[in-house]
């Protein structure tokens, strides 16, 4: 039995809105049926879909290979920037160009 002066704090779980739930389900179903899918984007979407289903971050991390803290970061990124931030990889090349340098002697 816990003392009365001690309060147990539990983590607040961010619930998705109905619109967000539908968007995640639709996109997950659409990408699940395709043959050519960006694997990393599909893993991120799978993490969101599992979170939608009520899985704990540690379970999602075990299934997807992400860290548990990244799952929280992923959810906040989705809520702030939308589905495009999850699906589209915005990284660009490192701008290295294979140039042929000709040196004249």
C-alpha positions in Angstrom: 0.0 0.0 0.0 1.3 3.4 -0.9 1.4 6.3 1.6 -1.2 8.9 1.0 1.3 11.7 0.6 2.9 10.1 -2.4 1.6 10.7 -5.9 2.3 8.4 -8.8 2.8 10.2 -12.0 2.0 8.3 -15.2 3.1 9.4 -18.6 0.4 11.2 -20.6 -0.2 9.5 -23.9 -0.9 11.8 -26.8 -4.1 10.5 -28.4 -4.6 11.0 -32.1 -7.6 12.8 -33.5 -10.1 11.0 -35.7 -8.7 12.8 -38.8 -5.2 11.8 -37.9 -6.3 8.2 -37.2 -7.9 7.9 -40.6 -4.9 9.5 -42.4 -2.5 7.0 -40.7 -4.7 4.0 -41.5 -5.3 5.0 -45.1 -1.6 5.7 -45.8 -0.6 2.4 -44.0 -3.0 0.4 -46.1 -2.0 2.1 -49.3 1.7 1.5 -48.7 1.3 -2.1 -47.5 -0.1 -3.2 -50.8 2.7 -1.6 -52.9 5.8 -3.6 -54.1 8.2 -0.7 -54.2 8.1 1.3 -51.0 10.7 3.4 -49.3 11.7 1.0 -46.4 12.6 3.7 -43.9 9.4 5.6 -44.6 7.4 2.4 -44.2 9.1 1.7 -40.8 8.2 5.2 -39.6 4.6 4.8 -40.7 4.5 1.4 -39.1 5.7 3.0 -35.8 2.9 5.5 -36.1 0.3 2.8 -36.9 1.4 0.7 -33.9 1.2 3.8 -31.6 -2.3 4.3 -33.0 -3.2 0.7 -32.0 -2.1 1.4 -28.4 1.3 -0.3 -28.3 3.9 1.0 -25.8 7.0 2.8 -27.1 9.2 -0.1 -26.0 7.2 -2.6 -28.0 7.2 -0.4 -31.0 11.0 0.1 -30.6 11.5 -3.7 -30.5 9.4 -4.2 -33.7 10.8 -1.4 -35.8 14.3 -1.0 -34.6 13.9 2.6 -33.5 14.7 3.8 -30.0 11.8 4.3 -27.7 12.5 8.1 -27.4 12.5 8.4 -31.2 8.9 7.1 -31.3 7.8 10.1 -29.2 9.8 12.4 -31.5 8.2 10.8 -34.5 4.7 11.3 -33.2 5.3 15.0 -32.4 6.9 15.5 -35.8 3.8 14.0 -37.4 1.5 16.2 -35.4 3.5 19.3 -36.1 4.3 18.9 -39.8 1.9 16.2 -41.1 2.2 13.0 -43.1 4.7 14.4 -45.6 7.3 14.7 -42.8 7.0 11.0 -42.2 6.8 9.7 -45.8 9.1 12.0 -47.7 12.8 11.9 -47.1 13.9 15.5 -47.2 17.6 14.8 -47.0 19.6 15.8 -50.1 23.0 14.7 -51.4 26.1 15.9 -49.8 26.8 17.9 -52.9 30.0 16.0 -53.7 30.5 16.0 -57.4 32.8 13.6 -59.1 34.8 16.0 -61.1 37.6 15.1 -63.4 40.5 17.4 -62.7 42.9 17.7 -65.5 46.3 19.1 -64.5 48.6 20.3 -67.2 52.2 20.2 -66.6 
